[in-house]
Structures are given as structure tokens and as C-alpha cells.
Amino acid sequence: MRFTALAWNLFHGRDFPPDPALFTWRSRLLGTSERNTTHIQVNRELLDEFAGLLAAAEWDAALLQECPPRFAEPLSRRCGAEAHMALTSRNSLRALRDLVARRNPDLIASGEGGSNLTLVRPGGTLGAIAERRELTIHSGRPERRAMAFTRTAGGLCIANLHATNDRPDLAAEDVLRAADAASKWAADSPLLFGGDLNLRPAETPQVFAQLREEFGLATPTTGPAAIDHLLARGLDPAEPPAAWLPERREIEEEGLRLRLSDHAPVTAVFAAD
């Protein structure tokens, strides 16, 4: 079995230009596009742009975080993939949140609600999704966090999570709780464990050491300052993980560059007997 995995935090389906001056109250309140000499910042629905980029990318399994729940079906359809969605936080009154998000995504921002979405392309070596589970890895303040656990017909298990932000102590608890459950559910099957862990190896080396020693979840990771990770047990890294260059997640808009998300996708190639 050889496959390509991608992990990407979608920033709730919004754009993120490199120039912070393009984020204005005029844009946030009125939906006005802001421009400089190279980039544009828009405040509108970007589902088609995210779907197009993901559909064109090479991957067999995609681990997506901060994915608006309303994106799940069109993303899976455009990508020719099966989906497993685990809701995270702020998902009450979904219809109202969706309505506001479609009209003004920057104003509602993360208030739209989120999910961890795992996509699997069944035509590859992984096969179709055979099992779906989910686990709440953090409840209460600051917000609910969840893990989506997916088993494919080809025997791979995938744990997709987004740990608590700006609280390394809570993020560590989230990650270790998820790793414990995912390792038990996977049993002897190969396990891909990843997403936005909100932990940097340089700052919390003890957590990554525990993941390696207790659960067998080892590097690859993209670097000591990275928070987006693809860790593996029972898999060999055939090609090391790499974060996309910023230009790769940019599309043309009015002759300028529109940069999707505040995170770069991370991809890696794995192999197993």
C-alpha cells in the first residue's frame, strides 16, 4: 500500500493575504474587496475556490480542519471522495449561521461553526471508507474539540483532529487523548494521525516524545515550528512531508493573487506492506 496524505486547516473557508493591511473594517462590514499591488482580499463565499484547489491536488486521503460543515458534501463530490465529518464547535442554529456565512464570511468568521472532515478517494489503494467513529477530545471552555477516526477498506486507519488553540497545556491533553483512543481503535492496523495539533515540536518536545514512545506515532513532521502534522504508526515515509509554498494555494482574481487559508497544506507519501 502506497498513498499520499494531505492535511489542511481551511480557515473556515476564508482567504488570508500576506499583507495584514488588506484586512479592513470596510471589507469586514461591507464585503468590499481590498487590493495592493500583488494580492486581493475578498469577503465572499470561496467554496468553489477551495473545491477546485483540492480537486486538482494529488492525494488519496485529505485531513481537513476548520471546515464549514456545509462544505462537506460539495467538497467530497468535487474531489471524487467519500467523506467522514466530525462536528467541532459553534454548530447550533446551523441554518442561521450558514446564511450569515454565505453573505459575510469574515464577519461571522469561526462563529459559522466547524468540523474535521476526512476525505478518502476510494479508487486508490486505500479503498472505500469501512468504518467511522468520532471522539470528543475536549469539552467545555474554550470550545469543543473532536477527533474523526476513519478506517478504510484497504486497512488504513486515519485520525483527524484539531487541538485547542493558544493553550499548549490543553492542546497536549487533546492530542494525547486522541492518540490513546486512535491507537486502541486501530489495534494492529497502520495508523495515520494528523491535522492541526497546535503544538510545535521545538516548544513541546515531551509531547512528541510521548507520542513516539507510548503510541508509536513518529515523525514525519515539517519542522520544529510546525503545528500541522502527519504522524504515522506502521507506515514508512516514502516521501518526507512538505508544506506547500504560499503560491501553490493562491489563485488569480482580477489579475491579482487570492491566497486561500492562513495555513499551508502539508503532504506526505507513505508506504506499508
C-alpha angles and dihedrals in degrees: 000000000000122000145159120237127198128194121192137165104214096202089230091300095299136129126246117197119200091239110077090198088075090069101087135163088238090060094043096049102032103027092240116162115236124208143189128178095287111017143043129209116207133186103208144094110302101178093117092050094050092044092050093050094047094044092054095046123095112245141122096203126026122195108199128185132189086027114161106239090231088062094062101084099040092044093051092046095048092046096046089238141132115239139219114187126189114188117227122182142336096027101133117113088022097176092055093046091049091051093053092043093054091052100038115007095171093054096053093032111162089357087083089078129248148225144189106243123194116195123193123188102218095200092071132072093286096064125203127327109276102177138019126194134159136197133197103232095179131021130181124022135037088016144303118281127191142186124222112211115196130182119197128211088245090063102257119132119207127198113194120186147155113210126210114291126235092004110089091181092057093039090055091052091048094050096046092046089051093046092052093051095041092049092052094045092047092049107175096348121107112267131209110196119185156111132111102338094172088220127113118210091221092055102037105026091153092065093053090045089054092048089053100041101037102032104021091239104145138172141299098131129147098243148312094285097045123115097182109079144176108199123177144199121194091008132103118222102237091179121018119247118266134185114228118253110252093250091061093067093045126099131190118264121173091338092307134093122267111197116206119220131346090258130069118230114250121212134187136170120228135187134195135175 
